[in-house]
Amino acid sequence: MQTINRTQLFRASCLSLLVTSLSFGIRAGILNDQGVRFHLNASQLGTIAATAFWGFPLAIIIGGFIVDIIGMKKLLVSAFIFHLIGILLTIFANGYWTLFLSTLMIGIANGTVEASCNPLVASLYTDNKTTKLNHFHLWFPAGIVIGTLIVFGLDTALAHGVSPKPYWISQVEIALMLIPTIAYGYLFSKLDFPVTERVSAGVSTNDMYKALVNPLFLFMIICMFGTAITELFTNQWTDVLFKTVTDNAILILTFVASVQVLGRAFASPIVHRLAPQGVLLISAILSALGIYLMVHLHGDAIYFAAVVFGLGVAFFWPCMIGFVAENLPRTGAVGLNLMGGAGMFGVSIYMMFMGGFYDKIMASKLPAGASLDAYRSAPAGSDMAKAFDAARSAAGPEVLNTTLIIPVVLIVAFVGLVIYMRSRKKTASLGAISV
């Protein structure tokens, strides 16, 4: 007889998400170093970073369709294997293609974690889905905080101001991810799992597919593109976009992620008061304001902008998932995972586009025919290095200004969602009275 220990399952789920987020935090911290080490331009770095976002939707969508069949436990064991392979490949990478493959493996692992854990949390806490999803997803920014502090701390302690820093430091930073990876793989291998909520409720596969073409679900899929890009693109490219704005660009990401952790930890009263759609509207407003401030503020004031932006993106991902879990439960695990897959797919396409856009801006700010790699690798303090820094200072704000359009559009979309949900609730109340 199975004994479902939902507390231990929830803790193990949080640990697996911690590994997922460490991959974002640490990779964001070493992305620039990998570019210098392997002579990669921004377009190539964008493609490498985007690869994690290709593997993620591939895994989460496939996982969503098979999780009801093979069970959540087998999916999570496979996530452990992919994480292990991806981390080891990153440690021993020797160029573009090994970085590409390692990032793909980690992306597949990350997507498999989400494909299993989102429906697992919804199944464990059917009476409090959105709040518990916020508590679960707080470990994503928490891992980013831990990851960025690991990079900052080890860089400060071991690099001793050397630029570029010795690459073995980056390898050590990546290797530290093995500790929580092995821990969550062990825990999940020992625990019993429940069936998914859809299976438990007896909702047929045909009813699930009908729910997936509901216009409201399709609308949320489209919005997921925008919320994921606003949060994850900006976070992943922090070190690249703000390298010339502050000596400690990675700490901007740490500020953003810290605010996200606090927001998700205390999400319960906010979600219950405003409902997921109300929280999403406020999030879009604050995200747009945060990006605007990051473009226009300078010096230490940039950290205030990071706090505003962090408040904005804190609730995006868990409230998007929670909205579907609460209002479209018949979509089941497939619905939750299609949401996550859509978000990551949107980020992957946007990252590739913006990597090329960034390189084009950089080229326009340097002498005609200049080699970006030559300027990037120039000795610190040289005329070429100064010209390269000036070009980056101009390129970062242009990238953010373009990205600002997305949360502005989301504000309009979520105003419409709030109005629609109020009218639907009013209609349901009138129907109940008439009965």
Legacy VTK file of the C-alpha trace (Angstrom):
# vtk DataFile Version 3.0
C-alpha trace
ASCII
DATASET POLYDATA
POINTS 435 float
0.000 0.000 0.000
1.319 3.432 -1.009
1.882 6.086 1.644
1.855 9.576 0.140
3.959 11.960 2.218
3.011 15.261 0.625
5.370 17.309 2.818
8.427 15.318 1.723
7.267 15.282 -1.891
6.821 19.052 -1.807
10.275 19.568 -0.288
11.895 17.290 -2.866
10.025 19.169 -5.624
11.419 22.460 -4.306
14.941 20.982 -4.313
14.598 19.878 -7.935
13.408 23.373 -8.896
16.397 24.782 -7.002
18.691 22.896 -9.391
16.717 24.281 -12.330
17.165 27.838 -11.084
20.820 27.372 -10.152
21.410 26.580 -13.805
19.933 29.991 -14.687
21.682 31.942 -11.919
25.128 30.435 -12.371
24.921 30.430 -16.168
23.841 34.076 -16.166
26.897 34.801 -14.033
29.388 33.015 -16.297
27.794 33.744 -19.707
30.136 36.627 -20.396
33.167 34.564 -19.259
32.228 31.746 -21.622
32.066 34.272 -24.450
35.606 35.457 -23.710
36.967 31.939 -23.104
35.621 30.466 -26.350
35.596 33.665 -28.467
31.829 33.746 -28.899
29.854 36.788 -30.050
26.541 37.935 -28.559
24.573 36.103 -31.242
26.308 32.823 -30.379
25.868 33.448 -26.646
22.197 34.187 -27.283
21.813 30.909 -29.166
23.541 28.960 -26.383
21.389 30.586 -23.708
18.296 30.015 -25.853
19.100 26.303 -26.155
18.024 25.789 -22.535
14.719 27.335 -23.521
14.391 24.948 -26.497
14.999 21.870 -24.400
12.587 23.100 -21.749
9.425 23.319 -23.929
10.358 20.094 -25.729
10.546 18.237 -22.409
7.632 19.931 -20.696
5.215 19.377 -23.587
6.212 15.742 -24.135
6.212 15.241 -20.370
2.750 16.774 -20.108
1.341 14.239 -22.549
2.983 11.182 -20.972
2.947 12.027 -17.248
-0.531 10.528 -16.795
0.686 7.342 -18.488
4.106 6.657 -16.952
3.679 8.600 -13.701
5.486 11.565 -12.193
8.196 9.515 -10.478
9.719 8.124 -13.688
9.755 11.593 -15.225
11.620 13.038 -12.257
14.216 10.256 -12.295
14.832 11.038 -15.967
15.164 14.739 -15.064
17.937 13.787 -12.629
19.800 11.895 -15.376
19.546 14.811 -17.834
20.705 17.282 -15.159
23.699 15.101 -14.351
24.749 14.787 -18.008
24.238 18.494 -18.692
26.245 19.656 -15.684
29.172 17.334 -16.465
29.207 18.427 -20.122
29.272 22.077 -19.041
32.192 21.498 -16.670
34.252 19.854 -19.428
33.028 22.023 -22.340
35.677 22.932 -24.939
33.802 25.230 -27.313
30.534 26.312 -28.862
29.035 22.894 -29.607
29.754 21.304 -26.240
28.207 24.335 -24.551
25.258 24.072 -26.929
24.721 20.376 -26.145
25.202 20.771 -22.384
22.716 23.634 -22.257
20.228 21.573 -24.255
20.539 18.694 -21.762
19.993 21.038 -18.821
17.020 22.605 -20.601
15.459 19.167 -21.100
16.062 18.387 -17.417
14.515 21.695 -16.335
11.445 21.125 -18.482
11.036 17.589 -17.163
11.100 18.912 -13.578
8.316 21.383 -14.396
6.358 18.762 -16.343
6.250 16.600 -13.230
6.217 19.051 -10.343
3.508 21.488 -11.480
0.854 18.737 -11.667
2.350 17.128 -8.545
1.867 20.300 -6.470
-1.627 20.818 -7.909
-2.494 17.209 -7.034
-1.075 17.456 -3.506
-2.848 20.736 -2.675
-6.142 20.717 -4.589
-7.682 23.222 -2.147
-4.912 25.837 -2.353
-3.291 25.531 -5.779
-2.162 29.053 -6.647
-0.660 29.768 -3.216
1.270 26.478 -3.109
2.433 26.969 -6.698
3.785 30.367 -5.593
5.545 28.692 -2.655
6.962 26.029 -4.983
8.079 28.549 -7.600
9.786 30.798 -5.052
12.642 28.301 -5.254
13.308 29.430 -8.809
14.353 32.975 -7.831
15.846 31.576 -4.606
18.169 29.433 -6.693
19.048 32.450 -8.819
19.967 34.364 -5.659
22.101 31.467 -4.434
23.650 30.949 -7.875
24.529 34.601 -8.454
25.968 34.930 -4.937
28.077 31.812 -5.556
29.437 33.392 -8.751
29.992 36.785 -7.107
31.568 35.292 -3.979
33.927 32.899 -5.749
34.865 35.514 -8.352
35.723 37.971 -5.575
37.615 35.423 -3.473
39.470 33.568 -6.200
39.785 35.811 -9.272
41.542 38.634 -7.330
40.508 41.244 -9.877
42.021 39.371 -12.825
40.081 39.987 -16.074
39.096 37.720 -17.653
38.934 35.463 -14.599
40.527 31.986 -14.768
38.031 29.634 -16.372
38.530 26.934 -13.730
36.574 29.167 -11.331
33.556 28.961 -13.637
33.970 25.179 -13.725
33.919 25.017 -9.916
30.784 27.187 -9.855
29.000 24.823 -12.239
30.214 21.735 -10.331
28.509 22.918 -7.138
25.175 22.171 -8.850
25.956 18.461 -8.509
25.231 18.555 -4.758
21.475 19.388 -4.881
21.105 17.343 -8.085
22.240 14.124 -6.410
20.139 14.953 -3.335
16.832 15.380 -5.212
17.509 12.316 -7.383
17.958 10.209 -4.253
14.835 11.597 -2.516
12.494 11.074 -5.448
13.735 7.529 -5.978
12.587 6.645 -2.417
9.146 8.342 -2.287
5.694 7.154 -3.418
3.706 9.418 -5.758
-0.029 10.063 -6.217
-1.760 10.038 -9.609
-2.391 13.406 -11.262
-5.473 15.444 -10.346
-7.146 14.839 -13.720
-6.797 11.075 -13.403
-7.990 11.204 -9.798
-11.055 13.253 -10.797
-11.944 10.849 -13.610
-11.775 13.481 -16.395
-11.485 11.649 -19.715
-8.746 12.291 -22.255
-11.334 13.557 -24.767
-12.666 16.088 -22.255
-9.105 17.214 -21.605
-8.477 17.852 -25.306
-11.737 19.790 -25.599
-10.648 21.986 -22.693
-7.343 22.719 -24.451
-9.125 24.557 -27.297
-11.104 26.753 -24.905
-10.562 30.393 -26.071
-9.623 31.425 -22.535
-6.860 28.804 -22.434
-5.542 29.908 -25.842
-5.546 33.523 -24.629
-3.488 32.525 -21.578
-1.013 30.659 -23.802
-0.428 33.841 -25.816
-0.007 35.905 -22.647
2.462 33.325 -21.347
4.815 34.217 -24.212
4.933 37.783 -22.945
5.185 37.114 -19.206
8.005 34.586 -19.663
10.009 36.851 -21.991
9.607 39.817 -19.649
10.925 37.827 -16.696
13.421 35.319 -18.050
15.047 37.167 -20.950
15.796 40.198 -18.795
17.118 38.029 -15.943
19.255 35.752 -18.135
20.907 38.674 -19.953
21.496 40.857 -16.886
25.266 40.376 -16.832
25.546 41.180 -20.543
23.190 44.197 -20.572
24.506 45.876 -17.419
28.203 44.961 -17.533
29.184 48.597 -18.159
26.520 50.136 -15.905
27.920 48.746 -12.646
31.008 46.830 -11.553
28.732 44.179 -10.047
26.125 43.666 -12.772
25.250 40.202 -11.518
24.011 41.728 -8.237
21.163 43.373 -10.162
19.875 39.878 -10.909
20.340 39.016 -7.239
18.189 42.000 -6.219
15.448 41.045 -8.690
15.424 37.419 -7.583
15.444 38.300 -3.867
12.317 40.404 -4.295
10.708 37.524 -6.223
11.429 35.139 -3.343
9.791 37.444 -0.800
6.815 38.107 -3.059
6.096 34.434 -3.661
6.648 33.527 -0.006
3.908 35.955 1.057
1.655 35.424 -1.963
-1.302 33.916 -0.097
-3.110 37.097 1.093
-2.406 38.892 -2.195
-3.746 36.050 -4.339
-6.817 35.551 -2.157
-7.599 39.282 -2.177
-7.032 40.044 -5.861
-7.371 36.597 -7.539
-4.678 35.497 -10.020
-5.902 37.810 -12.798
-5.732 40.892 -10.554
-2.205 39.999 -9.452
-1.174 39.535 -13.092
-2.406 43.022 -14.018
-0.430 44.664 -11.199
2.593 42.545 -12.151
2.499 43.783 -15.750
2.324 47.423 -14.602
5.277 47.053 -12.226
7.318 45.079 -14.795
6.907 47.806 -17.394
7.810 50.484 -14.841
10.823 48.465 -13.673
12.271 48.056 -17.180
11.672 51.757 -17.902
13.546 52.710 -14.712
16.412 50.323 -15.479
16.893 52.146 -18.786
16.701 55.670 -17.366
18.276 55.407 -13.892
22.020 55.314 -13.360
24.514 54.433 -10.644
23.180 52.902 -7.445
19.633 53.936 -8.418
19.646 50.982 -10.812
19.112 48.722 -7.798
15.858 50.531 -6.985
14.745 49.818 -10.544
15.675 46.168 -9.986
13.416 46.036 -6.901
10.465 47.458 -8.853
11.069 45.014 -11.698
11.421 42.133 -9.227
8.039 42.983 -7.684
6.568 42.960 -11.166
7.839 39.573 -12.303
7.528 37.889 -8.891
4.041 36.512 -9.536
4.031 36.086 -13.322
4.940 32.417 -13.690
3.119 30.868 -10.677
-0.016 32.983 -11.173
-0.218 32.122 -14.880
0.030 28.418 -13.985
-2.291 28.906 -10.989
-4.932 30.680 -13.080
-5.139 27.701 -15.432
-5.097 25.202 -12.547
-7.985 26.985 -10.828
-10.133 28.124 -13.750
-9.370 25.470 -16.383
-8.726 22.313 -14.313
-10.003 19.976 -17.037
-6.904 20.790 -19.107
-5.011 18.646 -16.569
-1.242 18.225 -16.514
-1.130 18.864 -20.272
-2.638 22.315 -19.800
-0.194 23.282 -17.069
2.757 22.016 -19.055
1.666 23.616 -22.317
1.680 26.928 -20.454
5.247 26.402 -19.261
6.355 25.123 -22.654
4.835 28.116 -24.445
6.651 30.478 -22.113
10.048 28.898 -22.613
9.559 28.543 -26.363
8.747 32.247 -26.598
11.888 33.106 -24.616
14.086 30.912 -26.841
12.907 32.616 -30.039
13.195 36.064 -28.484
16.721 35.379 -27.191
17.967 34.365 -30.628
16.373 37.433 -32.206
17.719 39.804 -29.568
21.212 38.269 -29.702
21.450 39.209 -33.374
19.836 42.597 -32.662
22.410 43.269 -29.930
25.312 42.388 -32.234
23.892 44.682 -34.929
23.698 47.583 -32.452
27.240 46.871 -31.268
28.572 46.830 -34.828
26.914 50.181 -35.545
28.685 51.756 -32.544
32.159 50.524 -33.553
34.324 51.455 -36.581
33.123 50.009 -39.885
34.368 46.457 -40.398
35.478 46.079 -36.788
35.738 42.552 -35.379
33.481 42.220 -32.340
35.606 39.364 -31.011
38.798 41.430 -31.300
37.225 44.314 -29.404
35.709 41.984 -26.785
39.080 40.327 -26.147
41.052 43.597 -26.016
43.181 44.193 -22.888
41.434 46.137 -20.117
42.075 49.881 -20.351
43.045 49.829 -24.036
41.336 52.097 -26.577
39.595 49.088 -28.106
38.296 47.937 -24.706
36.990 51.436 -23.956
35.278 51.601 -27.350
33.730 48.185 -26.739
32.423 49.243 -23.304
30.937 52.407 -24.810
29.182 50.340 -27.466
27.775 47.996 -24.797
26.583 50.959 -22.746
24.557 52.090 -25.755
23.334 48.634 -26.816
21.912 47.508 -23.448
19.285 50.276 -23.117
18.170 49.783 -26.735
17.541 46.080 -26.070
15.577 46.891 -22.903
13.550 49.613 -24.657
12.485 47.073 -27.254
11.571 44.554 -24.542
9.533 47.219 -22.687
6.855 46.953 -25.390
5.923 43.460 -24.163
4.749 44.270 -20.596
2.931 47.338 -21.942
0.906 45.048 -24.221
0.354 42.699 -21.270
-1.206 45.539 -19.259
-3.908 45.889 -21.910
-4.390 42.108 -22.105
-4.763 41.670 -18.342
-7.168 44.606 -18.031
-9.344 42.678 -20.473
-8.884 39.465 -18.463
-9.939 41.151 -15.205
-13.064 42.575 -16.865
-13.913 39.211 -18.426
-13.502 37.259 -15.188
-15.654 39.778 -13.291
-18.404 39.502 -15.892
-18.185 35.705 -15.788
-18.428 35.718 -12.005
-21.399 38.110 -12.158
-23.138 35.896 -14.707
-22.566 32.828 -12.537
-23.973 34.663 -9.483
-27.079 35.757 -11.388
-27.559 32.183 -12.600
-27.308 30.882 -9.050
-29.896 33.437 -7.837
-32.313 32.572 -10.619
-32.049 28.901 -9.731
LINES 1 436
435 0 1 2 3 4 5 6 7 8 9 10 11 12 13 14 15 16 17 18 19 20 21 22 23 24 25 26 27 28 29 30 31 32 33 34 35 36 37 38 39 40 41 42 43 44 45 46 47 48 49 50 51 52 53 54 55 56 57 58 59 60 61 62 63 64 65 66 67 68 69 70 71 72 73 74 75 76 77 78 79 80 81 82 83 84 85 86 87 88 89 90 91 92 93 94 95 96 97 98 99 100 101 102 103 104 105 106 107 108 109 110 111 112 113 114 115 116 117 118 119 120 121 122 123 124 125 126 127 128 129 130 131 132 133 134 135 136 137 138 139 140 141 142 143 144 145 146 147 148 149 150 151 152 153 154 155 156 157 158 159 160 161 162 163 164 165 166 167 168 169 170 171 172 173 174 175 176 177 178 179 180 181 182 183 184 185 186 187 188 189 190 191 192 193 194 195 196 197 198 199 200 201 202 203 204 205 206 207 208 209 210 211 212 213 214 215 216 217 218 219 220 221 222 223 224 225 226 227 228 229 230 231 232 233 234 235 236 237 238 239 240 241 242 243 244 245 246 247 248 249 250 251 252 253 254 255 256 257 258 259 260 261 262 263 264 265 266 267 268 269 270 271 272 273 274 275 276 277 278 279 280 281 282 283 284 285 286 287 288 289 290 291 292 293 294 295 296 297 298 299 300 301 302 303 304 305 306 307 308 309 310 311 312 313 314 315 316 317 318 319 320 321 322 323 324 325 326 327 328 329 330 331 332 333 334 335 336 337 338 339 340 341 342 343 344 345 346 347 348 349 350 351 352 353 354 355 356 357 358 359 360 361 362 363 364 365 366 367 368 369 370 371 372 373 374 375 376 377 378 379 380 381 382 383 384 385 386 387 388 389 390 391 392 393 394 395 396 397 398 399 400 401 402 403 404 405 406 407 408 409 410 411 412 413 414 415 416 417 418 419 420 421 422 423 424 425 426 427 428 429 430 431 432 433 434
